[in-house]
Amino acid sequence: MRIKMQPIEPHSLCKNHISRLAMPSFSLAFVLLLSLSSSCSEHEKSSLLLFLARLSQDGGLAASWRSSMDCCTWDGVACNANREVIEVSLASKGLEGHISPSLGSLKGLLRLNLSGNSLSGSLPLELMLSSSMVSLDVSFNRLGGGLLELPLSTPGRPLQVLNISSNFFTGSFPLTTWEKTRNLVALSASNNSFTGRVPSSFCINAPSLEVLDLSYNQFSGHIPPGLGKCSALSRYNKINGTLPYQLFDATSLEYLSLSNNGLEGTLDAAHMYKLSNLVSLDLAMTVLSGKIPDSIGQLKKLKELHLEHNNMSGELPTSLSKCTSLTTISLRRNNFQGELTNINFSTLSNLKTLDLYGNNFTGTIPESIYSCSNLTALRLSANKFHGQLSKRIENLKSLTFLSLTDNNFTNITNTLHILKSSRNLKVLLIGLNFRHEVMPQDETMDGFANLQVLGIHNCSLSGKLPVWLSKLTSLKMLLLWNNQLTGPIPSWINTLDSLYNIDISNNSLTGEIPAALMEMPMLQVQKTVAYLDTKYCELPVYLSPEYQYRSFNALPQLLNLSSNDLTGTIPPNIGQLGALASLDLSFNNLSGGFLQSVCNLTNLMALDLSNNHLTGPIPAALNGLNFLSELNVSNNDLEGPFPSGGQFSTFSKSSFDGNPKLCGVILARPCHSAEVDPVSILSRQTVDKASIVIGFSVFFGIGVLYDQMVLSRFLG
């Protein structure tokens, strides 16, 4: 807490009947003494100014720190009643430069927070040696080098919280330092480049340690058995081996996270019940195999269960229904099988996220799932479910994310009529189902008012683009690729003001590319701050195994009309779509020239116009698309030289194949210029003049005429 002393007026120390001009000398001395004692010491002021002096960018601190003689009034500085500096809090101030060791000499400093800046250099040992510091946070900076060991002669330090995460620290992790910091409660060193083994003495030397996060480093070796005394463990490290049995002796353990490690074996059914206080279990991406043991039902406090990306198999234990505190179940990308009807989901009233993507579950969706009234995200995709969607899904009033992709569901018309009542639904992915059915054309269909992502792809659906799509005014992403849709692209497409990711490729759409597409608002301008939705999807949206998105705003601005039967020319006003990151018009029947306006798409990263009937030259201005990393204009009838240098030097020959009239070095097909080299001009003129002199007497008239023709040819 910062304590400010208000200026004391002299008259406040005197009685009303005493004149300020007649103030006794002892009162004046008292005021001067009080004024001096109400300021921080010169030593503390000097220590802070030394810190300021080592900053190359101070984020405006200098103006505050030099405007007053009392450092207790400075921005980010707090003092106690004795005017001692007890806190320096300068998080996210835009500071650059090095951390001065002088801060370690502030004898009363309890808390130092320099997180979220751009500070570089090393972490001064003086800060760790502080005899008063209880909390030190330098996370999210650019600090580097190794962490120095505290000298063996150092007495115990009072440090309780140390956060050095998200920096560039390297080398092995200190070993003896933790013997001097026995009061540690929380230690976070995640997102650095530490190597070697994890010290085994953490929980022995610091018995009060509750949070230990060493994630996103390069540690190796086995999990130290001594960590079983901790109440939270590191995650995302290259730690391997099996879970040590001592780990299950940590009966006070609440958070266990060892994801993305080289763990082996199975979950120990005989010992798991000991972790009765466990709130979160995260063993994702750890190469675990086997089944989920029945003893998991004894973890009554368990809220989060993450076992995704493993080799686990078998049916889910019925005892999972007893974990009534569960809010998250994530089992995606395993080999679980069987029907889900043996799980009574109605007991899991707190469940918010259920992710079973990429397993071998069969049967129908159990009716008990529809009793989970708090469910916000449900993903059952890439399994072997079948049947029709139950109308009881309408009970899931909080549902915002639903993915049923890649199963064997039927009756798309019934499915959409049921789901349209899900007023909070933002993501609906139902592709790879309803095979060879007809796209519903019911113009009276309403609902989906908040839908932002719609995927009905790879279903071989017939019919036309339905008018009811025009009512999805919040839609940002539309995936209808790999169907059998026919007819033209409707002109109402430009009424979808929020739409900026459109993939209707691999259908049988006909006609010309409509002018309405060139009027799509969100393809014309970059996403503005006012438009951005800062909320994240409850689960990632997978566009491919390599690309997944948790934020709607991260979705690229894309237009893919490839593999249809579109005719005509590329619209001349396509240059209006300046926000496009990817444009794919390949495998159509487009004709005409390569428009200069394409060169106005300065944000393009991928452009594919291949397998059409385009003619004429490639505009040289295309080389000005500085972000273009993928280009394909193969199999057209383009001609002339293609631009050289710049981005074009990075494209392969296959980008231009199938254009026999194109020329250039990359095609091993030299271009013949219409202009002749000046040296050859001079040589030919010399030869011509010599011929004229030799034949002058016989062919005077013809020689003069020929000379004029030659001169006019080369000087015109």
C-alpha positions in Angstrom: 0.0 0.0 0.0 1.3 3.4 -0.9 1.1 5.9 2.0 1.1 9.6 1.1 1.8 12.3 3.7 -0.2 15.5 3.0 1.8 18.7 3.2 1.5 20.2 6.7 0.8 23.9 6.8 2.5 25.7 9.7 -0.8 27.1 11.1 -2.1 23.6 11.7 0.5 23.2 14.5 -0.5 26.3 16.3 -3.5 27.4 18.3 -6.0 29.7 16.6 -5.0 32.6 18.8 -1.2 32.3 17.9 -0.2 34.3 14.8 1.8 32.4 12.2 4.3 35.2 12.1 4.8 34.9 15.8 5.4 31.1 15.8 7.8 30.1 18.5 11.2 28.9 17.4 10.7 25.4 19.0 7.6 24.9 16.9 9.5 25.8 13.7 12.2 23.3 14.6 9.5 20.7 15.2 8.0 21.3 11.8 11.4 21.1 10.1 12.2 17.8 11.9 8.8 16.3 11.0 9.3 17.4 7.3 12.6 15.7 7.2 11.3 12.5 8.8 8.4 12.2 6.3 10.6 11.5 3.3 12.4 8.3 2.3 16.1 8.1 3.1 18.8 9.3 0.7 20.1 5.7 0.4 16.8 4.4 -0.8 16.4 7.3 -3.2 19.9 6.8 -4.6 19.2 3.0 -5.0 16.1 3.7 -7.1 17.7 6.4 -9.2 20.6 4.0 -10.0 17.9 1.6 -11.2 16.4 4.4 -13.4 19.8 5.2 -14.8 20.3 1.7 -16.2 17.1 1.9 -18.2 17.3 2.8 -21.9 13.5 3.3 -22.0 11.9 4.4 -18.7 8.2 4.5 -19.8 7.9 8.0 -18.3 9.2 7.1 -14.9 11.8 9.9 -14.9 9.1 12.6 -15.0 7.5 11.1 -11.8 10.7 10.2 -10.0 12.4 13.5 -10.4 9.4 15.7 -9.7 9.6 15.1 -5.9 12.3 14.7 -3.3 10.2 12.1 -1.5 10.6 8.7 -3.3 7.5 7.4 -1.4 5.4 9.5 -3.7 7.0 8.2 -6.9 5.1 6.1 -9.4 5.2 2.4 -8.6 6.9 2.9 -5.2 5.1 2.2 -1.8 6.4 2.9 1.7 5.4 1.8 5.2 4.6 4.1 8.1 8.4 4.5 8.8 8.9 5.8 5.2 10.8 2.7 4.2 10.4 1.5 0.6 8.5 -1.8 0.9 7.3 -2.3 -2.7 8.4 -1.4 -6.2 5.6 -2.4 -8.7 6.4 -1.5 -12.3 4.7 -4.2 -14.3 4.0 -3.5 -18.0 5.6 0.0 -18.0 7.5 -0.4 -21.3 10.8 -0.5 -19.5 14.0 -1.5 -21.4 17.5 -1.9 -20.3 19.1 -3.8 -17.4 18.0 -4.4 -13.8 20.3 -2.6 -11.4 21.7 -4.6 -8.5 21.0 -1.5 -6.4 17.4 -2.7 -5.8 18.8 -5.5 -3.7 20.1 -2.9 -1.2 16.6 -1.6 -0.3 16.6 -3.0 3.2 12.8 -3.0 3.7 11.8 -4.1 0.2 9.2 -6.9 0.4 7.8 -7.1 -3.1 9.4 -6.3 -6.5 7.4 -6.7 -9.7 9.0 -5.9 -13.0 7.0 -8.3 -15.1 5.8 -7.6 -18.7 8.6 -5.3 -19.8 11.5 -5.7 -22.2 14.3 -5.8 -19.6 17.4 -7.7 -20.7 20.7 -8.9 -19.3 21.0 -11.2 -16.2 19.1 -11.4 -13.0 21.2 -9.7 -10.4 22.2 -12.1 -7.6 21.7 -9.2 -5.1 17.9 -9.6 -5.6 18.0 -13.3 -4.5 20.3 -12.3 -1.7 17.8 -9.8 -0.3 17.2 -10.3 3.4 13.7 -8.8 3.2 12.2 -9.8 -0.2 9.2 -12.1 -0.1 8.0 -11.8 -3.7 10.1 -11.3 -6.8 8.4 -11.3 -10.3 10.5 -10.6 -13.4 8.4 -12.7 -15.8 7.7 -11.8 -19.4 11.0 -10.0 -20.1 14.1 -10.7 -22.1 16.4 -11.7 -19.3 19.0 -14.4 -20.1 22.0 -16.3 -19.0 22.1 -18.7 -16.2 20.8 -18.4 -12.6 23.6 -18.1 -10.2 23.8 -20.3 -7.1 23.5 -18.6 -3.7 26.8 -18.9 -1.8 26.8 -21.8 0.8 27.4 -19.2 3.6 24.2 -17.4 2.8 21.7 -17.5 5.7 18.1 -18.5 5.0 16.2 -16.0 2.8 12.5 -15.1 3.4 11.6 -15.4 -0.4 8.1 -17.0 -0.8 7.2 -16.3 -4.4 9.6 -16.4 -7.4 8.4 -15.9 -10.9 11.1 -15.9 -13.7 8.9 -17.4 -16.4 8.8 -16.4 -20.1 12.4 -15.2 -20.4 15.6 -16.5 -22.0 17.3 -18.2 -19.1 19.6 -21.1 -20.0 21.8 -23.7 -18.4 21.1 -26.1 -15.6 18.7 -25.2 -12.8 20.3 -24.2 -9.5 20.6 -26.9 -6.9 21.7 -25.4 -3.6 19.7 -22.1 -3.9 16.6 -23.9 -2.8 18.3 -24.9 0.5 18.4 -21.1 1.3 14.8 -20.4 0.4 12.9 -22.8 2.6 9.9 -20.5 2.8 9.1 -20.9 -1.0 5.4 -21.3 -1.7 5.4 -20.7 -5.4 8.1 -21.1 -8.1 7.5 -20.5 -11.8 10.4 -20.9 -14.2 8.3 -21.9 -17.3 9.0 -20.9 -20.9 12.7 -20.6 -20.7 15.6 -22.8 -21.9 16.8 -24.6 -18.8 18.4 -27.9 -19.4 19.6 -30.9 -17.4 17.7 -32.7 -14.6 15.0 -31.4 -12.4 16.4 -30.9 -8.8 15.0 -33.6 -6.5 15.3 -31.4 -3.4 12.5 -28.9 -4.1 9.9 -30.3 -1.7 12.5 -31.5 0.8 14.1 -28.1 1.3 10.8 -26.1 0.8 8.1 -28.2 2.5 5.6 -25.3 2.0 5.9 -25.4 -1.7 2.5 -25.4 -3.3 3.1 -24.3 -6.9 6.0 -25.6 -9.0 5.9 -24.8 -12.7 8.8 -25.8 -14.9 6.9 -26.1 -18.1 8.2 -25.3 -21.6 11.9 -25.9 -20.9 14.4 -28.6 -22.0 14.7 -30.6 -18.9 15.5 -34.3 -19.3 15.8 -37.4 -17.2 13.2 -39.0 -14.9 10.8 -37.4 -12.5 12.5 -37.1 -9.1 10.7 -39.2 -6.5 11.1 -36.3 -4.0 8.6 -34.3 -5.9 5.9 -36.5 -4.4 5.9 -34.1 -1.4 4.8 -31.1 -3.6 1.3 -30.0 -4.1 1.8 -29.0 -7.8 4.2 -30.2 -10.4 5.8 -29.0 -13.6 4.4 -29.6 -17.0 5.5 -29.7 -20.7 9.1 -30.9 -20.1 11.2 -33.6 -21.6 10.9 -35.6 -18.4 10.6 -39.3 -19.0 10.1 -42.6 -17.2 7.2 -43.8 -15.1 5.2 -42.0 -12.5 7.1 -42.7 -9.2 5.0 -44.5 -6.6 6.1 -41.8 -4.1 4.1 -39.3 -6.1 0.9 -40.9 -4.8 2.0 -40.2 -1.2 1.4 -36.5 -1.8 -2.1 -36.7 -0.3 -2.5 -32.9 -0.2 -1.8 -32.7 -4.0 -4.3 -30.6 -5.8 -2.8 -29.9 -9.2 -0.9 -32.6 -11.1 0.3 -31.6 -14.6 3.0 -33.5 -16.4 1.7 -33.2 -20.0 3.9 -33.4 -23.1 6.5 -35.7 -21.4 7.9 -39.1 -22.1 6.0 -40.9 -19.4 5.4 -44.6 -19.9 3.1 -47.2 -18.4 -0.4 -46.9 -17.1 -2.3 -45.1 -14.5 -1.7 -46.9 -11.2 -5.2 -48.1 -10.1 -3.8 -49.3 -6.7 -2.5 -45.9 -5.7 -4.6 -43.3 -7.4 -7.2 -43.3 -4.7 -4.6 -41.7 -2.3 -4.8 -38.4 -4.3 -8.2 -37.6 -2.7 -7.6 -33.9 -2.8 -6.7 -33.8 -6.5 -8.6 -31.0 -8.4 -6.8 -31.1 -11.7 -5.1 -34.1 -13.4 -3.3 -33.3 -16.7 -1.3 -36.1 -18.2 -1.9 -35.1 -21.9 0.7 -36.1 -24.5 2.6 -38.4 -22.2 2.5 -41.7 -24.2 0.4 -43.4 -21.4 -1.4 -46.6 -22.4 -4.0 -48.8 -20.8 -7.4 -48.0 -19.3 -8.7 -45.3 -17.0 -8.8 -47.2 -13.7 -12.1 -47.6 -11.8 -10.4 -46.0 -8.7 -10.7 -42.6 -10.5 -14.3 -42.6 -9.1 -12.8 -41.9 -5.6 -11.4 -38.5 -6.7 -14.5 -36.7 -5.5 -12.8 -33.2 -5.8 -11.5 -33.7 -9.4 -12.6 -30.9 -11.6 -10.4 -31.2 -14.7 -9.3 -34.5 -16.4 -6.9 -34.1 -19.3 -5.7 -37.3 -20.9 -5.7 -36.2 -24.5 -3.1 -37.3 -27.1 -2.1 -40.6 -25.5 -2.4 -44.3 -26.4 -5.1 -45.1 -23.8 -7.8 -47.6 -24.8 -10.7 -49.6 -23.4 -14.1 -48.5 -22.3 -14.6 -45.6 -19.9 -15.2 -46.8 -16.4 -18.7 -46.4 -15.0 -17.1 -44.9 -11.8 -16.4 -41.7 -13.8 -20.0 -40.9 -13.0 -19.0 -40.5 -9.4 -16.6 -37.6 -10.1 -19.4 -35.2 -9.6 -17.2 -32.1 -9.4 -15.9 -32.6 -13.0 -16.1 -29.5 -15.2 -13.8 -30.7 -18.0 -13.2 -34.1 -19.5 -10.7 -34.1 -22.4 -9.9 -37.5 -23.9 -9.3 -36.6 -27.5 -7.0 -38.6 -29.8 -6.8 -41.9 -27.9 -8.1 -45.3 -28.7 -11.0 -45.5 -26.3 -13.9 -47.5 -27.5 -17.4 -48.9 -26.7 -20.6 -47.1 -26.1 -21.0 -44.2 -23.7 -24.3 -45.4 -22.3 -22.5 -47.0 -19.4 -21.7 -43.5 -18.1 -24.4 -41.7 -16.3 -23.7 -38.1 -17.3 -26.7 -36.9 -15.4 -24.6 -37.0 -12.2 -22.1 -34.6 -13.8 -24.2 -31.5 -13.3 -21.0 -29.3 -13.3 -19.7 -30.5 -16.6 -18.9 -27.7 -19.0 -16.5 -29.3 -21.5 -16.7 -32.8 -23.0 -14.1 -33.5 -25.7 -14.0 -37.1 -27.1 -12.6 -36.2 -30.5 -10.6 -38.9 -32.4 -11.5 -42.2 -30.6 -13.5 -45.3 -31.5 -16.7 -44.7 -29.6 -19.8 -46.3 -31.1 -23.6 -46.3 -30.7 -25.8 -43.3 -30.3 -25.2 -40.2 -28.2 -26.4 -41.1 -24.7 -29.5 -39.3 -23.6 -27.9 -38.6 -20.2 -25.6 -36.1 -21.8 -28.5 -33.8 -22.3 -28.9 -33.5 -18.5 -25.6 -31.6 -18.3 -27.3 -28.2 -18.3 -24.0 -26.3 -17.8 -22.4 -27.9 -20.9 -20.8 -25.2 -23.1 -18.6 -27.3 -25.4 -19.4 -30.8 -26.8 -17.1 -32.4 -29.3 -17.8 -36.0 -30.4 -16.1 -35.8 -33.8 -14.0 -38.5 -35.5 -15.8 -41.4 -33.8 -18.3 -44.0 -35.0 -21.5 -42.6 -33.6 -24.7 -43.0 -35.7 -28.3 -42.2 -35.7 -30.2 -38.9 -35.6 -29.7 -36.1 -33.2 -32.1 -36.1 -30.3 -34.4 -33.1 -29.7 -33.3 -33.2 -26.1 -30.2 -31.4 -27.1 -32.3 -28.3 -26.8 -31.9 -28.7 -23.0 -28.3 -27.6 -23.4 -29.1 -23.9 -23.2 -25.5 -22.9 -22.5 -24.0 -24.7 -25.5 -21.7 -22.5 -27.6 -19.5 -25.1 -29.3 -20.8 -28.3 -31.0 -18.7 -30.6 -33.2 -20.2 -33.8 -34.6 -17.9 -34.0 -37.6 -16.8 -37.4 -39.1 -19.4 -39.8 -37.8 -22.4 -41.5 -39.3 -25.3 -39.2 -38.4 -28.2 -38.9 -40.7 -31.1 -36.5 -41.5 -29.5 -33.1 -41.9 -32.8 -31.3 -42.2 -33.9 -32.6 -38.8 -30.5 -31.8 -37.3 -30.6 -28.1 -38.4 -34.2 -27.6 -37.3 -33.4 -28.9 -33.8 -30.1 -26.9 -33.5 -31.6 -23.6 -34.7 -33.1 -23.2 -31.2 -29.7 -23.2 -29.6 -29.5 -19.4 -29.3 -26.0 -19.3 -27.8 -24.4 -21.6 -30.3 -21.3 -20.0 -31.9 -19.5 -22.9 -33.5 -21.4 -25.7 -35.4 -19.3 -28.3 -37.2 -21.3 -31.2 -38.6 -19.4 -32.2 -41.8 -18.5 -35.7 -42.9 -22.1 -36.9 -42.0 -25.4 -36.9 -43.9 -23.7 -38.4 -46.9 -25.6 -37.9 -50.2 -28.5 -36.1 -48.6 -30.0 -32.9 -49.9 -29.1 -29.5 -48.5 -32.2 -28.1 -46.8 -33.8 -25.3 -48.8 -36.4 -24.3 -46.2 -36.5 -20.5 -46.5 -38.5 -20.3 -43.2 -35.6 -21.7 -41.2 -34.5 -19.1 -38.6 -32.3 -19.1 -35.5 -28.6 -19.4 -35.3 -28.5 -15.7 -34.4 -25.1 -16.0 -32.8 -23.5 -18.6 -35.0 -20.0 -17.5 -36.1 -18.5 -20.8 -37.5 -20.6 -23.2 -39.7 -19.1 -26.3 -41.2 -21.2 -28.6 -43.4 -18.3 -29.9 -45.5 -17.4 -33.1 -47.2 -21.0 -34.5 -47.1 -21.7 -34.9 -50.9 -24.8 -32.9 -50.3 -26.8 -31.9 -53.4 -29.0 -28.9 -54.0 -28.2 -25.2 -54.1 -26.7 -22.7 -51.6 -29.8 -22.2 -49.4 -31.3 -18.8 -48.8 -31.5 -19.4 -45.0 -27.7 -18.9 -44.9 -28.3 -15.2 -45.6 -30.0 -14.9 -42.2 -26.8 -15.9 -40.3 -25.7 -12.3 -39.8 -23.0 -13.1 -37.2 -21.3 -15.7 -39.4 -17.5 -15.3 -39.8 -16.5 -18.7 -41.3 -18.5 -20.8 -43.8 -17.2 -24.2 -44.8 -19.2 -26.0 -47.5 -16.4 -27.6 -49.5 -16.5 -31.0 -51.1 -20.3 -31.3 -51.6 -22.3 -31.5 -54.9 -23.9 -28.1 -54.7 -25.1 -26.6 -58.0 -26.3 -23.3 -59.4 -24.7 -19.8 -59.2 -23.2 -18.1 -56.2 -26.2 -16.0 -55.0 -26.0 -12.2 -54.9 -27.2 -12.2 -51.2 -23.7 -13.3 -50.2 -22.7 -9.7 -49.6 -25.3 -9.2 -46.9 -23.2 -11.3 -44.6 -21.3 -8.4 -43.2 -19.2 -10.4 -40.7 -18.2 -13.2 -43.1 -14.5 -13.3 -44.0 -13.5 -17.0 -44.3 -15.3 -18.6 -47.2 -14.6 -22.1 -48.5 -17.1 -23.4 -51.0 -14.6 -25.3 -53.1 -15.0 -28.6 -54.8 -18.7 -28.3 -55.7 -20.5 -27.9 -59.0 -21.3 -24.2 -58.8 -21.8 -22.5 -62.2 -22.0 -19.0 -63.7 -19.6 -16.1 -63.2 -18.0 -14.9 -60.0 -20.7 -12.4 -58.8 -19.9 -8.8 -58.3 -21.5 -9.2 -54.8 -18.5 -11.2 -53.7 -16.3 -8.1 -54.4 -18.5 -6.2 -52.0 -17.9 -8.4 -48.9 -17.1 -5.8 -46.2 -14.8 -8.0 -44.1 -12.8 -9.0 -47.2 -12.2 -5.4 -48.0 -10.8 -4.1 -44.8 -8.6 -5.5 -42.0 -10.4 -6.6 -38.8 -10.7 -3.5 -36.7 -10.4 -3.2 -32.9 -14.2 -2.5 -32.6 -14.9 -5.7 -34.6 -12.6 -8.0 -32.8 -14.1 -10.6 -30.4 -11.6 -11.1 -27.7 -13.3 -14.3 -26.5 -11.8 -17.7 -27.2 -13.5 -20.8 -28.5 -14.1 -23.3 -25.8 -12.3 -25.8 -27.9 -9.9 -25.4 -30.8 -11.3 -25.3 -34.4 -9.2 -27.7 -36.6 -8.9 -26.6 -40.2 -6.3 -29.4 -40.7 -4.0 -31.4 -38.5 -1.5 -28.6 -38.7 -3.9 -25.6 -38.2 -6.1 -25.1 -35.2 -7.6 -21.9 -33.9 -8.8 -21.0 -30.4 -9.8 -17.4 -31.3 -12.4 -16.4 -34.0 -10.2 -13.4 -34.8 -7.2 -15.7 -35.7 -9.1 -17.2 -38.6 -7.5 -15.9 -41.9 -9.5 -13.8 -44.3 -9.9 -16.3 -47.1 -11.9 -16.9 -50.3 -11.7 -20.4 -51.9 -13.9 -21.0 -55.0 -11.7 -23.7 -56.5 -12.8 -26.9 -58.2 -16.1 -25.6 -59.5 -17.5 -24.8 -63.0 -17.3 -21.1 -62.8 -16.9 -19.2 -66.1 -16.2 -15.7 -67.3 -13.3 -13.5 -66.3 -11.8 -12.6 -62.9 -13.9 -9.6 -61.8 -12.0 -6.4 -62.6 -12.8 -4.9 -59.1 -11.3 -7.9 -57.3 -8.6 -5.4 -56.1 -11.2 -4.1 -53.6 -10.7 -7.2 -51.4 -7.5 -5.8 -49.9 -7.8 -7.7 -46.7 -7.6 -11.2 -48.3 -4.8 -13.4 -47.1 -5.6 -16.3 -49.4 -7.4 -16.4 -52.8 -8.0 -19.7 -54.6 -9.8 -19.7 -58.0 -8.1 -22.8 -59.4 -9.7 -25.6 -61.4 -12.5 -23.5 -62.9 -13.2 -22.3 -66.5 -12.1 -18.7 -66.0 -10.7 -16.9 -69.1 -9.4 -13.5 -69.9 -6.3 -11.7 -68.8 -4.4 -11.7 -65.5 -5.8 -8.6 -64.1 -3.6 -5.8 -62.8 -6.0 -5.2 -60.0 -4.9 -8.5 -58.4 -1.7 -6.7 -57.6 -3.7 -4.5 -55.2 -4.2 -7.4 -52.8 -1.2 -6.4 -50.8 -2.0 -8.7 -47.8 -2.1 -11.9 -49.9 0.0 -14.8 -48.6 -1.4 -17.4 -51.0 -2.7 -17.1 -54.6 -3.8 -20.0 -56.8 -5.2 -19.3 -60.3 -4.0 -22.6 -61.8 -5.9 -24.8 -64.2 -8.0 -22.2 -65.9 -7.9 -20.5 -69.3 -6.2 -17.3 -68.4 -4.2 -15.5 -71.1 -1.8 -12.6 -71.5 1.3 -11.7 -69.4 1.8 -11.8 -65.6 1.8 -8.2 -64.4 5.2 -7.1 -63.1 3.5 -5.4 -60.2 2.7 -8.8 -58.8 6.2 -8.7 -57.4 5.0 -6.0 -55.0 3.0 -8.5 -53.0 5.6 -8.7 -50.2 3.7 -11.3 -48.1 3.1 -13.7 -51.0 4.7 -17.0 -50.1 2.5 -19.4 -52.2 1.8 -18.9 -55.9 0.4 -21.2 -58.5 -0.6 -20.1 -62.0 0.2 -23.4 -63.8 -1.9 -24.9 -66.6 -3.2 -21.7 -68.2 -2.3 -19.9 -71.4 -0.1 -17.1 -70.0 2.6 -15.7 -72.1 5.7 -13.5 -71.9 8.3 -13.2 -69.2 7.3 -13.7 -65.6 8.6 -11.1 -63.1 12.0 -11.8 -61.7 13.6 -11.1 -58.3 11.7 -10.3 -55.1 9.1 -12.9 -54.2 9.3 -14.6 -57.6 12.8 -15.8 -56.8 11.3 -18.0 -54.1 8.7 -19.9 -56.3 9.5 -23.2 -57.9 9.1 -24.1 -61.6 5.9 -26.0 -60.8 4.2 -22.7 -60.1 4.4 -21.8 -63.8 4.3 -25.2 -65.6 1.7 -25.7 -68.3 2.1 -22.3 -69.8 4.1 -22.9 -73.0 4.2 -19.2 -73.9 5.8 -18.2 -70.6 9.5 -17.7 -70.6 12.2 -17.0 -68.0 15.3 -18.5 -66.4 13.3 -20.8 -64.0 11.6 -22.4 -67.0 14.9 -22.8 -68.9 13.0 -21.0 -71.7 14.8 -17.7 -72.7 12.8 -14.7 -73.6 13.5 -13.0 -77.0 13.4 -9.3 -76.6 11.9 -7.1 -79.3 14.8 -4.7 -78.7 18.3 -5.4 -79.9 21.4 -4.9 -77.9 23.1 -1.5 -78.8 26.4 -3.3 -79.5 24.8 -5.4 -82.2 23.1 -2.3 -83.6 26.5 -0.6 -84.1 28.0 -3.7 -85.7 25.1 -4.1 -88.1 25.3 -0.4 -89.1 29.0 -0.7 -89.8 28.5 -3.7 -92.0 25.7 -2.0 -93.8 27.8 1.1 -94.5 30.6 -1.0 -95.8 28.3 -2.8 -98.2 27.1 0.6 -99.5 30.6 1.8 -100.2 31.5 -1.4 -102.1 28.4 -1.3 -104.3 28.1 2.4 -104.6 29.0 2.7 -108.3 26.6 0.0 -109.4 23.7 0.2 -107.0 23.6 3.9 -105.9 19.9 4.3 -105.8 19.3 0.9 -104.1 22.1 1.5 -101.6 20.8 4.9 -100.5 17.3 3.5 -100.0 18.6 0.5 -98.1 20.6 2.8 -95.8 17.6 4.9 -95.0 15.6 1.7 -94.2 18.3 0.5 -91.8 18.6 3.8 -90.0 14.9 4.2 -89.6 14.6 0.7 -88.2 17.2 1.2 -85.4 16.6 4.9 -84.5 12.8 4.9 -84.6 
